[in-house]
């Protein structure tokens, strides 16, 4: 029982603590100096609830209770409520104090500006024994506005976005996660109480926890240790019947689609067959699917005949060196059951270079001067550039110790380390690999 009264440890770095302390000191100094100057001898020129507001603005700038509207409206409306109650009940300070704080909370809830220091603002006005509407505008309104201005400048300069905002406001903001924004809001409503967390922050927290759990369970296990090394595949022009028969014989639900150079250009799954099946109530599912893969025998028609007509073109692939901990969220969040694995990033780069030779030649031709274009030397330059890039790609593929390849791997390792060790600075990067 006594454990409930013991404070939980704070997961705050020393750097963040120093940022919080410096911001609070500078913020209060800014508010105090300007308020005293603008007040021109009016007393009080600074009120105690602003100190509590500073804790929220600089300590937890992502909290819904610390946002600009909450700070300004919460303090100002609470001071107004306290003034009204003090004028109506001048002879009963205790009752006036209780009623002022309660009504201030009610008004803040109604105005969606709940701010804990607002309760202190209402109480302070009642206890001041000098009720006046002037105090609402000065110092409460002015102090609050100046504190928000200080918070806007300091928090954003120290990489703490303020006002706090979600990366996206769409309902499908977390479409890549298992939970949508609507799901999170429903979960928060289940508690039937105020929970000081933004749904977007909650989603990100769940994502970090999920990644940590995968990393703890799987450790350093890579794709190459569990993948199928001789996967079945079909070509772009393969018939649907061939693809369907291959999936049925080997009891698999997806096939990579490759071109003649064995480059992955798509994937065909059971879902693709179902999507193109005729929806007739009197037909069974097997009959509908059979209609999809059976050739029509017509030279022209709208019915798909080959794999390339029904496949999913935007296919996600992984590298053999990818960690399983990185891929499991992809399976769980998007419903993937199969994922093609490519051998290396270098090979991808080489094939990409091959596909974009015409683009490279066009760029060199466009940037060449008139003399080079007139003599035809721009074509020689383009050939030399492409030959050099191809040679570099082959050298990197054949030599694991190639200096450039080592540098690329070093950069990728640094990026992976930053993403793991600095979650708050993690970029929401969705990489789609193509072979």
N, C-alpha and C positions, 0 to 999 in steps of 0.2 A: 504494500500500500504506500509506504513512504517513498518508493522509487518514483512514483508519479510526481512528487514534489521536487525531485532532483532535476536540474536543468540538463537538457540534452546538449552535446557538444556542437559548436558552430563549425560548419564546413566553409569557413571563410579564410582566404589567404591573408598573410600579413600585408601584402600589397593592397588588397581591397580594404583592409582596416585603415591603413594610412590614407587611402583615397577618401574614405568616409570621414575621417577626423578632419583632414584638411578642408574638405568641402563644407562641412558644418561650420568650422571656424570662419572661413572666408565668407560663407553665406550670411551668417549672423552679423559679421562685421560690415558687410555691404548694406544689409537692411538697416542696421543701427545708424550708421553714418548718414545715409541718405534720409532716413526718417527724421533724425534729429535736425538735419539741415532744413528739410521741407517743413517740419513742424514749427520752426521759429519760436521755440520756447514753450510750446504746448506740452503739457505733462498729462499722461504718460506718452512718450514717443516710441516706446517699444514694449510689447506685452509678452508675458511668459509663454502662452500657447505657441508662439512662433518658434520657440526652442524645440518643442515637441514636434512641430511640423518639419523642422529642419532635419530631425532624426529620420523621418520618413522620406523626405525629398532626396537627401544625400546618402542615407543608409540603405534604403530599399526602393530605389527609383522605379523599379518594375512593378511595384505593388499597386493595385487599383486604388488603394487608400492614399497614395502619394501623388496622384496625377494632378495636373494644374487645376482642373475644374473642382476636384475634391478639396484641394488646399484653399483656393480663393473662396468658392461658394460655401464650403463647410465652415470655415472660420467666420466669414461675414454673416451668413444666415444665423449661425449660432449666437453671435454677438447681438444681432437684432432681436432674436427670441429672448435672450437674457435681459435686454433693455426693456422690452415690453413687459415681461413678468415682474421685473423690479419696480416699474412704475405702477403696476396694478396691485402689487402686494408689498408695499414699503415697510409694513410693520411685522412681517413674518419672514425673516430672512431664511430660516431653515426650510420652510415649506416652499418659498420662492426658488431657492437653490435647487431643490429636488425637482420641482415642476419644470424649471428652465432647462435643466440637463435632459430630462425625459422628452420634452417637446422639441429640443434641438436635435436629438437623435431621430425623432419622428420626421421632422422636416428634412433632415439630411437624407434619410431613406427615401422619402418622397421625391426629392430633387436629384437622387442618384449621385450624391456628393458626400457619402459617409466618410468622415475624417475624424479620427479619435481626438485630436487636439480641439476639435469643435466643442466637445463637451466641456473642456477646460475653459474655452472662451465664454460660453454661457455662464458658467459658474463664477468666473472672474468678474464679469459685469455685475452680477447680483451682489457679490461681496464687496464691490468697490464703494457702495453706499452713495454713489454719484451717478445715478442713471441718466444718460443723455444719448440721444440718437447721433450726436456728433462723433462719439467714440466708435460707432460702427464703421464710419468712413475713415476716420483717423483715430487710432493707428491700425485697427484690424484689417480693413480693406487694403490700405497702402502697404502695411507690413507683408501681407499675404502675396500681393502682386510682386513686390520687390523680391521676396523669397523665391517665387516661381521663376522670375527672370534670372536670378543667380543660379538656380537649379538647371535651367535651360542651357546656360553657357557652360557651367562647370561639368555637368554630367556628360554632355555631348563631347566636350574637349577631352574627357577621360574615358571615352569609348563606352559610355553607358547611355544608350538612346533615351532621351527624355523630351516630350512625353513618350511613354512606352507604347509600342505598337506592335501588333502581330505582323509577321512577314507577309501574310495575305489575309484578307477579310472574307474570302469566299468560303462557302460551306464545305467545298472540297479542298480546303487548304491543306489538309493532311491526307490527300488521296493516296499518297504513297505509303501511308501507315495503315494499320488495321483499324484505327479509330478516326472518324470524321469529327469535325467541329461540333456537329449536332450530337454525336454520341457523348462527347466530353461534357457538353452543356447538360445533357440529360443526367449524366453521372453526378455532376455537381448539384443539380436540383434534387437529387435523391436524398442528400443530407438535410435539406430543409433548414439550412443555416448559412450564414455568410462565411465563405471560405476565401481567404485572401490570396488568390492565385488566378492568373489569366488562363483561359482554356488553351491558348497557343503555347504558353509556357509549360502547362501540364503535359501537353502532347510531346513537346521536346524532351521533357524530363523522362517520360515513359520510353521514348526512343533511346535515350542514353542508357537507361536501366536495362533495356532489352539487349542493346549492344554489349554492355558489360556482362550480362548473363551468358550470351553466346560466346564471348571471349573466354569467360571462366570455364565453360563446359568443353569447348572445342580446342582451346589453346592455340597452338601454331599449326593445326591440321590444315593442309592445302588441298586444292582440287585434284592435283596430280596423284594424290594418295588414295582417292576413292572413286575417281572418274572411270567410265568405261572407255578403254583405249581403242576399241574398234567399233565405233558407233555406226549404226545404219543411217544412210542418207539417200535422198533422191535428188535428181536434177530438176531444174526449172521446167523442162519440157516433158518430164515423165508423166505418164497417164495417171489419172486419179485412181484407177483400179489397181495399178501397180503399187501406189503408195498405201492404199487401203489394205491390200493383201500383205504387204510387208509389216504393217502395224499389227495386223491380226495374227500373223504367224509368230512374231516375236513378242507379242503381248506388251507392246509399248503404246504410248499415247501421243507421241510427238516424233517428228522426223525433221532434221535439218535439211534445208533446201540449198543446194549448191549449184554453181555454174560449171562450165567445162574446165575452168581453172581451179576447181575445188574451193572456191570462195563462198562463204555463207551469204546468201542473199535473202533468206527468209526462213520460216519454220511453218510446218503444217501440223496441225493437231486435230484431235477428235472434235474439239470445239469448232474448228473451221468446217469440218464436214457437217456438223449439226447446224451451223449457221446457214448453210446453203441447201439444207434439206427442205423438201416441199412440206408445208404444213397442211396436211389433210387429216381430218379426224378419223376417217375410215381406214387409214393406213397405219401399220405398225412402225415403230422407230426403225427397225432393221430394213423395212421396205423403203422408207424415205431415204435412208442413207444409201441404199443400193441404187436408187434413182440418181444420186449425185455422181457416184463413180462409174456407173455404166455408160459407155460411149453412146452418143445419140445416133451416130452413123450419118449425120448430115454435114455437108461442107460448110454451111453457114448456120448460125444460130446463137442464141443467148446463153445456152447451157454451157457451164464450164467443162472443159475436157482435160486440161492438164493441171499439174500441181501449181504452176505459177499464177493461175487465175484465182485460186482460192486461198493461197498461203497468206500468212501474216508477214508483212514486209519488214516491219520494225521489230527486229529480233534482238534480244539481249544476249550477249555472250560474255564469257569470263575467260580469264587467262589461267593457264595451268598453275601458275604461281599464286593465284588468288587464295586468300584465306577463306575457309568455309564460314567462319564467323561473320564475314562481310556479305556472304551470299544468302545465308539463312533468312535474314529479314526480307530479301527479295522474294524468296519462295513463299513465306508466310503472308506477306502484305499484298502481293499481286496474284497469288494463286498459281504461280509457276510450278510445274512438276518436273520439267526438264530444262536444261540450260546448256547450249553448245559451249565447248571449251576450245579455245584457240591456243596454239603452241607458244606464241610470243608476241610482244608488242612490236618487235622489230619486223617480223613478217607482215604484220598488219600495215606498218609504215611503208614497207616495200610495195605491197599490193596497192595501197592508196596512191603511191607515186606512179605506179603503172597506169592506174585508172585516170590520172589527171595530167598525163603528158601533154595533151592538147591545150589544156589550160596554162601550163607552164610556158609552152611555146608562144601562146597568144600574149602572155604577160611580157615576155622578153621582146617580142616583136613590137608591142605597144610602147615599151620604154626605150627601145633603140632609137638612135638618131637617124636622120634622113640618109646619111652616107651609108650606114650599115644596112639599112633596108634596101637601098638602091643596088648595092653590091651583092646582096644576098648573104652577107656575113652574119646577120642576125640569126639565120637558120643554123649556121655552124656553131654560134655561141650557144643556142638552145640545145643542140645535140651534145655539146661538151658538158653543159650543166646537167642534163638528164643522165648522161653517162657517168659523170662524177657522183651524182646522188645515188644512182643504182649501185655503183661500186662500193660506196660507203655503206649502203644497206646490207649488201652481201658480206662485206668485211665484218660488220657488227654481228650478223647472224652466225658467221663461221668462227668468230673469235669472242668468247665470253669475257675476255679480259681487255676488250677494246676500250681505249680511254673515254671515248664519247659515250659508249654504253655504260661504263662505270659511273660516269657523271650523271647520266639520266637516272640510273638506279639509285644513286645517292640522293638526287632531288626528290624522287618518289618516296624514299625511306624517310626523308625529312618531313615531307608532307604528311605521311602516315603517322609519324610521331606526333606532329602538331595536332592532328585531328583527334588522336587518342588522349593526349596529355592536356589539351586545352579545349575541352568541350564547349565553353561559352563562346569561343572564337571560331567554332566549327562552321564551315560553310555548308549550306544545303546544296551539295553537288550531286547531281544525278548523271552518271556517266553511262552512255550507251556505246558499247564497243561494237565495231563492225569489222569483220575479217575481210 
